[in-house]
Amino acid sequence: MTNPLLSDPNQLEHLGHLLMAAASIDGGVAQDEVDAIVNVLGELAPQTPGKDARQKIAHFDPNNFDLKTTCDALALPNKQARITVLTALARITNADDMHTHHEDAFIRRVATAIGAHPDEYENLTVDFNDIFADKDNNDFF
């Protein structure tokens, strides 16, 4: 049985590009991030072998990526689909064992673009202002 989130083969490519954009937001794409993207796509579209998933993301160009167009093309039908995509993004941004404020901001921009309510992604993001405030108060270390 296929995941209704990816019932259209084009959705797999759009999701792959969204995940690649998340991976590249910090300036580069680590192999761990590519492997995580292939794993996520395989979980959400088990009928798609890893080789096909790699081909879908191989042509990603961050300079030609349009967040709104990609999110609109995904046409996520409900809250669970939005949470699935946002959770996948968090997995990718954490695949290189670093979570930057750029990655955090990207997840928030995607959440806005797909119409997610803050409670759908609050546990996937970090309030960097709180961290920096703690550091200023010497509570950081």
DAFENHU-V822449 format. One record per helix or strand. SS is the DSSP state (hx for helix, st for strand). FROM is the first residue (numbers start at 0). TO is the last residue. Records with the same first field share a line. If there is no record, write none. Layout:
BEGIN
SS = FROM-TO / FROM-TO
END
This chain:
BEGIN
hx = 3-5 / 8-23 / 30-43 / 49-57 / 61-63 / 66-73 / 78-93 / 100-112 / 117-119 / 121-123 / 127-135
END
